[in-house]
Amino acid sequence: MLRVSEEEILQRLRTDSPWWENRKDTRWKDAPKRVYFDPFFELIYEKKVNRAVVLMGPRRVGKTVMVHQAIAELVKKRIKPKRILYVPLDNPLYSGLSLEKILFMFTNLNSIKKDESSYLFFDEIQYLGDWERHLKSLVDSYPQHRFIVTGSAAAALKLKSDESGAGRFTDFILPPLTFYEYIKFSDEEEKFLAQKKDIPLNQISLLLEKIDDLNQEFVDYINFGGYPEAVFSEEIRTDPSRFIRNDIIEKVLLRDLPSLYGIRDIPELNRLFTMLVHNTGQEIELSGISQDSNVAKGTILKYLEYLEAAFLIKRISRVDRNARKFKREHKFKVYLTNTSMYPALFGALDKDDKTVLGKLAETAVFSHYFHFLEKLYYARWRNGEVDLVVMDDTGVKPATAVEIKWSDRPVENSSEIKGLLDFAEKHKLAGLGETIFCTLSKFDFQQHNNKKIMFFPTSILCLALGQSLNTREFREALVKSAIER
């Protein structure tokens, strides 16, 4: 059997890094950038902290594209192209090679001296066994170089980097698209935001005039808008369920998670995930799931941990009317991190599917709040509930309470806002924006005793939340949090 020669590998390195020969030959440099690009690039370019940057996230959210855009930016900043290496480790040609061996081949090939720095990007790092130990060794042994790795098997990346990379890795999570990014990538930004840098609240009149069109875009976003490819590809938009189900969900459930954790009963995991998708945003009792599925509680908890580590779901804990957490978490909610997974399994939705859209609109609001560095809960007590509670920096006092309905009835019917008013009264949430009720299309401010409730169309709130990620304040907070983790 013929072995792959070193010259063949060197030629592959040249092919995967075409900017060595032509500095303009970088992929996706003109494609729209995620709002996460600037903080990601800052972590790469920052040389004060000697750490590898580990880019994590679910499949198909644009990790590889963002890596190539970062390479283009490095070239633009006059980093010598031959000091930038990109290696897709899913290519079988690199199988069996250690990261250090690749580093040696790269530096020798391009005559990089020991005291000279370079940037090395390793894509799909999970294809290298025991990758975290190899990467840690590189960071310790070659501080002059910058190492950036990505991977689709996000569960392995997160869990292993938490265990082995303390002080050596900076984890950076790339979530699915926000509604604002979807609008921007669809070239609809000028239609809905006359002044692009102006926040939606300042353009509320314009948005309300076009609320039917905006809500239709929001329904499309729910159907397929979490993935950049789905926004750009007419073929995928025509049949998004095939793309999302086959290329994203099934690869995680049928390949990534079983191979990472040794799961033998794959149909059991698949049934649990399907149930969670169908019940996104619904309160779940662990004993009830166990009885219905005939699966032990411990096994279910492990499955939930795996699905959450793979960035498919997010568990939300419950608090009572006093915002106190429960010592034993018998009940909790599970939200999809991306609403598009529901239509992928159960069929695309239109604007008349109001019952299903209600829970997916709530899921979309949560998925936008997931982007922020905040502690999220839901509140439920004997005579009331609140869908979303955002705690303040102390983690014990509510800062914001949000109720979400895909309906305008609550604007006229005070009985439907009773639970929100009760919770606001209990915690003295009287400031503007501290108590929010998400509607279908109505915008209003109402004073109830000393409490101010802002009624806000769900689509506009998600647009505003997404756009707020595109600010200097958020970028600085994200970079600071990533470095301090």
Secondary structure, 3 states (H helix, E strand, C coil): CCCCCHHHHHHHHHHHCHHHCCCCCCCCCCCCCCCCHHHHHHHHHCCCCCCEEEEECCCCCCHHHHHHHHHHHHHHCCCCHHHEEEEECCCHHHCCCCHHHHHHHHHHHCCCCCCCCCEEEEECHHHCCCHHHHHHHHHHHCCCCEEEEECCCHHHHHHHHHHHCCCCEEEEECCCCCHHHHHHHCCCHHHHCCCCCCCHHHHHHHHHHCHHHHHHHHHHHHHHCCCHHHHHCHHHHHCHHHHHHHHHHHHHHHHHHHHHHCCCCHHHHHHHHHHHHHCCCCEEEHHHHHHHHCCCHHHHHHHHHHHHHCCCEEEEEEECCCCCECCCCCEEEEEECCCCHHHHHHCCCCCCCHHHHHHHHHHHHHHHHCCCCCCEEEEEECCEEEEEEEECCCCCCEEEEEEECCCCHHHHCHHHHHHHHHHHHHCCCCCCCCEEEEECCCCEEEEECCEEEEEEEHHHHHHHHHHHCCCHHHHHHHHHHHHHC
